[in-house]
Amino acid sequence: MKTSLRIFGLLLWAFGAQAEPAVEMADQFRADGKIYVVLAVALLILLGLLGYVLYLDQKIKGLEDKASKS
């Protein structure tokens, strides 16, 4: 679990560290104030995926414990 979180953190850091030139579409979103909507949707998708992976992890651990007891 800790290793997964570290890898996830490193990936986020790596994507954030990339310096790219200004993108016209992003500038327009920023000017219109819609960039926050785009960021919110992306964050919700990532949080949903993370929650789903954690849910599956707990479910698999439960099945492994059940299998090891019998």
N, CA, C and O atoms as a GROMACS GRO file, in nm:
protein
  280
    1MET      N    1   0.083  -0.119   0.000
    1MET     CA    2   0.000   0.000   0.000
    1MET      C    3   0.088   0.126   0.000
    1MET      O    4   0.064   0.218  -0.077
    2LYS      N    5   0.188   0.127   0.087
    2LYS     CA    6   0.276   0.243   0.094
    2LYS      C    7   0.354   0.260  -0.037
    2LYS      O    8   0.375   0.372  -0.084
    3THR      N    9   0.394   0.149  -0.095
    3THR     CA   10   0.469   0.154  -0.221
    3THR      C   11   0.380   0.210  -0.332
    3THR      O   12   0.427   0.289  -0.414
    4SER      N   13   0.254   0.171  -0.334
    4SER     CA   14   0.163   0.221  -0.436
    4SER      C   15   0.145   0.372  -0.423
    4SER      O   16   0.144   0.443  -0.523
    5LEU      N   17   0.131   0.419  -0.300
    5LEU     CA   18   0.115   0.563  -0.279
    5LEU      C   19   0.242   0.639  -0.317
    5LEU      O   20   0.233   0.750  -0.370
    6ARG      N   21   0.357   0.582  -0.290
    6ARG     CA   22   0.482   0.647  -0.328
    6ARG      C   23   0.495   0.656  -0.480
    6ARG      O   24   0.536   0.760  -0.533
    7ILE      N   25   0.461   0.548  -0.548
    7ILE     CA   26   0.467   0.549  -0.694
    7ILE      C   27   0.369   0.651  -0.750
    7ILE      O   28   0.403   0.725  -0.842
    8PHE      N   29   0.248   0.655  -0.694
    8PHE     CA   30   0.148   0.752  -0.738
    8PHE      C   31   0.198   0.895  -0.716
    8PHE      O   32   0.181   0.981  -0.802
    9GLY      N   33   0.260   0.920  -0.602
    9GLY     CA   34   0.315   1.052  -0.574
    9GLY      C   35   0.426   1.089  -0.669
    9GLY      O   36   0.434   1.204  -0.715
   10LEU      N   37   0.512   0.994  -0.700
   10LEU     CA   38   0.621   1.021  -0.794
   10LEU      C   39   0.568   1.051  -0.934
   10LEU      O   40   0.620   1.137  -1.004
   11LEU      N   41   0.464   0.979  -0.974
   11LEU     CA   42   0.405   1.005  -1.105
   11LEU      C   43   0.344   1.145  -1.111
   11LEU      O   44   0.361   1.217  -1.210
   12LEU      N   45   0.273   1.183  -1.004
   12LEU     CA   46   0.216   1.318  -1.001
   12LEU      C   47   0.326   1.422  -1.006
   12LEU      O   48   0.314   1.522  -1.076
   13TRP      N   49   0.433   1.400  -0.932
   13TRP     CA   50   0.544   1.494  -0.931
   13TRP      C   51   0.609   1.502  -1.069
   13TRP      O   52   0.643   1.611  -1.116
   14ALA      N   53   0.625   1.388  -1.135
   14ALA     CA   54   0.689   1.385  -1.266
   14ALA      C   55   0.605   1.460  -1.370
   14ALA      O   56   0.660   1.534  -1.452
   15PHE      N   57   0.475   1.441  -1.366
   15PHE     CA   58   0.389   1.511  -1.461
   15PHE      C   59   0.388   1.660  -1.432
   15PHE      O   60   0.381   1.741  -1.525
   16GLY      N   61   0.394   1.698  -1.306
   16GLY     CA   62   0.394   1.839  -1.271
   16GLY      C   63   0.526   1.908  -1.302
   16GLY      O   64   0.529   2.029  -1.321
   17ALA      N   65   0.635   1.832  -1.306
   17ALA     CA   66   0.768   1.889  -1.328
   17ALA      C   67   0.795   1.920  -1.475
   17ALA      O   68   0.890   1.991  -1.506
   18GLN      N   69   0.713   1.869  -1.564
   18GLN     CA   70   0.735   1.893  -1.706
   18GLN      C   71   0.694   2.036  -1.740
   18GLN      O   72   0.580   2.076  -1.719
   19ALA      N   73   0.788   2.110  -1.792
   19ALA     CA   74   0.759   2.248  -1.832
   19ALA      C   75   0.723   2.250  -1.980
   19ALA      O   76   0.803   2.211  -2.064
   20GLU      N   77   0.603   2.295  -2.009
   20GLU     CA   78   0.558   2.302  -2.148
   20GLU      C   79   0.527   2.447  -2.181
   20GLU      O   80   0.492   2.525  -2.093
   21PRO      N   81   0.540   2.482  -2.308
   21PRO     CA   82   0.504   2.619  -2.347
   21PRO      C   83   0.353   2.640  -2.330
   21PRO      O   84   0.277   2.544  -2.320
   22ALA      N   85   0.312   2.764  -2.327
   22ALA     CA   86   0.171   2.798  -2.309
   22ALA      C   87   0.088   2.740  -2.423
   22ALA      O   88   0.127   2.744  -2.540
   23VAL      N   89  -0.027   2.685  -2.387
   23VAL     CA   90  -0.119   2.627  -2.485
   23VAL      C   91  -0.236   2.723  -2.499
   23VAL      O   92  -0.295   2.765  -2.399
   24GLU      N   93  -0.269   2.757  -2.621
   24GLU     CA   94  -0.374   2.856  -2.646
   24GLU      C   95  -0.507   2.816  -2.584
   24GLU      O   96  -0.577   2.899  -2.526
   25MET      N   97  -0.543   2.688  -2.597
   25MET     CA   98  -0.670   2.642  -2.543
   25MET      C   99  -0.671   2.657  -2.390
   25MET      O  100  -0.772   2.700  -2.333
   26ALA      N  101  -0.561   2.623  -2.325
   26ALA     CA  102  -0.554   2.636  -2.180
   26ALA      C  103  -0.561   2.782  -2.138
   26ALA      O  104  -0.621   2.815  -2.036
   27ASP      N  105  -0.500   2.869  -2.217
   27ASP     CA  106  -0.507   3.012  -2.187
   27ASP      C  107  -0.650   3.062  -2.196
   27ASP      O  108  -0.693   3.144  -2.115
   28GLN      N  109  -0.723   3.014  -2.295
   28GLN     CA  110  -0.863   3.054  -2.310
   28GLN      C  111  -0.948   3.002  -2.195
   28GLN      O  112  -1.031   3.074  -2.142
   29PHE      N  113  -0.926   2.876  -2.157
   29PHE     CA  114  -0.998   2.821  -2.042
   29PHE      C  115  -0.967   2.901  -1.916
   29PHE      O  116  -1.056   2.931  -1.837
   30ARG      N  117  -0.841   2.936  -1.900
   30ARG     CA  118  -0.800   3.014  -1.783
   30ARG      C  119  -0.866   3.152  -1.784
   30ARG      O  120  -0.910   3.201  -1.680
   31ALA      N  121  -0.871   3.214  -1.901
   31ALA     CA  122  -0.932   3.347  -1.913
   31ALA      C  123  -1.082   3.342  -1.886
   31ALA      O  124  -1.137   3.436  -1.828
   32ASP      N  125  -1.148   3.234  -1.927
   32ASP     CA  126  -1.292   3.221  -1.906
   32ASP      C  127  -1.326   3.168  -1.767
   32ASP      O  128  -1.442   3.168  -1.728
   33GLY      N  129  -1.225   3.122  -1.693
   33GLY     CA  130  -1.250   3.066  -1.561
   33GLY      C  131  -1.295   2.921  -1.565
   33GLY      O  132  -1.336   2.866  -1.463
   34LYS      N  133  -1.289   2.859  -1.681
   34LYS     CA  134  -1.334   2.720  -1.695
   34LYS      C  135  -1.224   2.620  -1.662
   34LYS      O  136  -1.251   2.500  -1.654
   35ILE      N  137  -1.104   2.668  -1.643
   35ILE     CA  138  -0.994   2.576  -1.613
   35ILE      C  139  -1.018   2.502  -1.482
   35ILE      O  140  -0.973   2.389  -1.463
   36TYR      N  141  -1.090   2.570  -1.390
   36TYR     CA  142  -1.119   2.506  -1.261
   36TYR      C  143  -1.218   2.392  -1.277
   36TYR      O  144  -1.213   2.294  -1.203
   37VAL      N  145  -1.309   2.405  -1.372
   37VAL     CA  146  -1.402   2.296  -1.400
   37VAL      C  147  -1.327   2.176  -1.457
   37VAL      O  148  -1.352   2.062  -1.419
   38VAL      N  149  -1.234   2.203  -1.547
   38VAL     CA  150  -1.154   2.096  -1.607
   38VAL      C  151  -1.071   2.027  -1.499
   38VAL      O  152  -1.064   1.904  -1.494
   39LEU      N  153  -1.009   2.105  -1.413
   39LEU     CA  154  -0.928   2.048  -1.305
   39LEU      C  155  -1.014   1.968  -1.207
   39LEU      O  156  -0.973   1.862  -1.161
   40ALA      N  157  -1.132   2.019  -1.176
   40ALA     CA  158  -1.221   1.949  -1.083
   40ALA      C  159  -1.265   1.815  -1.141
   40ALA      O  160  -1.268   1.714  -1.069
   41VAL      N  161  -1.298   1.812  -1.268
   41VAL     CA  162  -1.341   1.687  -1.332
   41VAL      C  163  -1.226   1.588  -1.335
   41VAL      O  164  -1.244   1.470  -1.305
   42ALA      N  165  -1.106   1.634  -1.370
   42ALA     CA  166  -0.989   1.545  -1.374
   42ALA      C  167  -0.960   1.492  -1.234
   42ALA      O  168  -0.928   1.374  -1.219
   43LEU      N  169  -0.971   1.576  -1.133
   43LEU     CA  170  -0.946   1.533  -0.995
   43LEU      C  171  -1.050   1.432  -0.951
   43LEU      O  172  -1.016   1.333  -0.886
   44LEU      N  173  -1.176   1.455  -0.985
   44LEU     CA  174  -1.281   1.359  -0.949
   44LEU      C  175  -1.258   1.223  -1.015
   44LEU      O  176  -1.279   1.119  -0.953
   45ILE      N  177  -1.216   1.224  -1.140
   45ILE     CA  178  -1.188   1.098  -1.209
   45ILE      C  179  -1.074   1.025  -1.142
   45ILE      O  180  -1.081   0.904  -1.120
   46LEU      N  181  -0.966   1.097  -1.111
   46LEU     CA  182  -0.852   1.034  -1.045
   46LEU      C  183  -0.888   0.981  -0.906
   46LEU      O  184  -0.846   0.871  -0.869
   47LEU      N  185  -0.963   1.058  -0.831
   47LEU     CA  186  -1.005   1.013  -0.698
   47LEU      C  187  -1.097   0.892  -0.708
   47LEU      O  188  -1.089   0.801  -0.626
   48GLY      N  189  -1.184   0.891  -0.807
   48GLY     CA  190  -1.271   0.776  -0.828
   48GLY      C  191  -1.192   0.651  -0.862
   48GLY      O  192  -1.221   0.543  -0.810
   49LEU      N  193  -1.094   0.665  -0.948
   49LEU     CA  194  -1.008   0.550  -0.982
   49LEU      C  195  -0.930   0.501  -0.861
   49LEU      O  196  -0.918   0.381  -0.838
   50LEU      N  197  -0.876   0.595  -0.784
   50LEU     CA  198  -0.801   0.558  -0.663
   50LEU      C  199  -0.892   0.487  -0.563
   50LEU      O  200  -0.853   0.386  -0.504
   51GLY      N  201  -1.012   0.539  -0.544
   51GLY     CA  202  -1.107   0.474  -0.454
   51GLY      C  203  -1.144   0.335  -0.500
   51GLY      O  204  -1.155   0.243  -0.418
   52TYR      N  205  -1.163   0.319  -0.628
   52TYR     CA  206  -1.197   0.187  -0.683
   52TYR      C  207  -1.082   0.088  -0.663
   52TYR      O  208  -1.106  -0.028  -0.629
   53VAL      N  209  -0.960   0.133  -0.684
   53VAL     CA  210  -0.844   0.045  -0.665
   53VAL      C  211  -0.831   0.006  -0.518
   53VAL      O  212  -0.803  -0.110  -0.487
   54LEU      N  213  -0.852   0.101  -0.428
   54LEU     CA  214  -0.846   0.069  -0.285
   54LEU      C  215  -0.957  -0.027  -0.245
   54LEU      O  216  -0.936  -0.118  -0.165
   55TYR      N  217  -1.077  -0.008  -0.301
   55TYR     CA  218  -1.189  -0.098  -0.274
   55TYR      C  219  -1.154  -0.240  -0.322
   55TYR      O  220  -1.177  -0.337  -0.250
   56LEU      N  221  -1.101  -0.251  -0.442
   56LEU     CA  222  -1.063  -0.382  -0.493
   56LEU      C  223  -0.953  -0.446  -0.409
   56LEU      O  224  -0.953  -0.567  -0.386
   57ASP      N  225  -0.859  -0.364  -0.362
   57ASP     CA  226  -0.752  -0.414  -0.278
   57ASP      C  227  -0.807  -0.475  -0.149
   57ASP      O  228  -0.765  -0.584  -0.109
   58GLN      N  229  -0.901  -0.407  -0.086
   58GLN     CA  230  -0.961  -0.459   0.037
   58GLN      C  231  -1.040  -0.586   0.010
   58GLN      O  232  -1.036  -0.681   0.088
   59LYS      N  233  -1.110  -0.589  -0.102
   59LYS     CA  234  -1.189  -0.706  -0.136
   59LYS      C  235  -1.097  -0.827  -0.162
   59LYS      O  236  -1.127  -0.939  -0.120
   60ILE      N  237  -0.988  -0.804  -0.232
   60ILE     CA  238  -0.893  -0.913  -0.261
   60ILE      C  239  -0.828  -0.962  -0.132
   60ILE      O  240  -0.810  -1.083  -0.114
   61LYS      N  241  -0.791  -0.870  -0.043
   61LYS     CA  242  -0.734  -0.911   0.086
   61LYS      C  243  -0.831  -0.996   0.164
   61LYS      O  244  -0.791  -1.094   0.227
   62GLY      N  245  -0.959  -0.960   0.161
   62GLY     CA  246  -1.060  -1.039   0.230
   62GLY      C  247  -1.071  -1.179   0.172
   62GLY      O  248  -1.083  -1.277   0.246
   63LEU      N  249  -1.067  -1.190   0.041
   63LEU     CA  250  -1.072  -1.321  -0.024
   63LEU      C  251  -0.948  -1.404   0.008
   63LEU      O  252  -0.957  -1.525   0.028
   64GLU      N  253  -0.831  -1.337   0.012
   64GLU     CA  254  -0.710  -1.409   0.046
   64GLU      C  255  -0.713  -1.459   0.189
   64GLU      O  256  -0.669  -1.571   0.216
   65ASP      N  257  -0.763  -1.379   0.281
   65ASP     CA  258  -0.774  -1.421   0.420
   65ASP      C  259  -0.871  -1.537   0.433
   65ASP      O  260  -0.845  -1.633   0.507
   66LYS      N  261  -0.984  -1.529   0.362
   66LYS     CA  262  -1.083  -1.635   0.365
   66LYS      C  263  -1.025  -1.765   0.310
   66LYS      O  264  -1.052  -1.872   0.364
   67ALA      N  265  -0.946  -1.755   0.204
   67ALA     CA  266  -0.886  -1.874   0.142
   67ALA      C  267  -0.778  -1.934   0.231
   67ALA      O  268  -0.763  -2.056   0.236
   68SER      N  269  -0.704  -1.851   0.302
   68SER     CA  270  -0.596  -1.903   0.387
   68SER      C  271  -0.650  -1.969   0.513
   68SER      O  272  -0.583  -2.055   0.569
   69LYS      N  273  -0.770  -1.931   0.559
   69LYS     CA  274  -0.829  -1.991   0.678
   69LYS      C  275  -0.886  -2.128   0.649
   69LYS      O  276  -0.894  -2.213   0.739
   70SER      N  277  -0.926  -2.152   0.525
   70SER     CA  278  -0.988  -2.282   0.495
   70SER      C  279  -0.891  -2.378   0.433
   70SER      O  280  -0.928  -2.492   0.402
   0.00000   0.00000   0.00000
